[in-house]
Amino acid sequence: MAKFNLIVGSMLGAAEYVADHLAQQIEQEGHQTEIHNPARLATIMAEPDAIMLIVTSTHGAGDVPDNLQPFAKDLSEQKPDLAAFRYGVVALGDSSYDTFCAGGKTLDRLLHECGASRIGERLEIDVTRYEIPEDAAQAWIHPWLASIP
């Protein structure tokens, strides 16, 4: 079974709840999980076989949440070789803003630029449509896990 590093970016807690819920679902499938909040690039890079799952909200004017900004900055500035890494993204946002899910999109772009391979499609959860964002994540996680080679 696989190891999953859940990298959480949250200001108000919604992304943390989603990450906790996804960790439970992943563990029920027999995999191992570790939640990183805050995430440190060096820690993540020490496990190239682990699959990264970014779970992040968007803050302010389309920003990555404060607790995830150092990780994003390290990716942007250090541009590490992540060619051996695989990842998925769960982005939370409010579709009434033109920066909908921008935090997740930013992390997706940075990981791609560093050579990591995204598994499946990015999940974008509109918090105006889902009173409980975990419901959207619940519907997504099992097909996503099944798509992992």
C-alpha positions, 0 to 999 in steps of 0.5 A: 500500500502507499504512503500519502503526505497530506499538505494542508493550507487553511486559514479558517479550518475548512481545509483542515477538516477536509484533510482529516476526512480524506486521511480517514478515507485513505486509511480505510483503503489500507494506505498510510497517511501523514498530515503536514500542517504546516508543511516543510519542503525538506520533509516532503522531499525526503519521501519521494515514494509518498504521494502528495495530496494538497488540500488548501483553501484560498485566502485574501486576493487569491493567496495561498493560506499563511501556513502554506506560504513558506512551502509555496515560497520554497517551491517557487524559489528553490525549484527542486527536482520533483520528477519522482513525485506524484500529487493530487490537489483538493482546492477550496474556494468561493465561486463568487470571487474571480480568484476561485480556488487560486490557492490550489491552482497556485500549488498545482502550477508550482508542483508541475513546474518542479516536474511532479506528476499530477494524478487525475483532475484537481478537485475544486470545491465551491464552498457556496455549493457545499455546506459541508466541503467534506461531502464533495471530497468524499465523492472524489477520493475513491475514484481518485485513489482507484486511478493511481497506477 
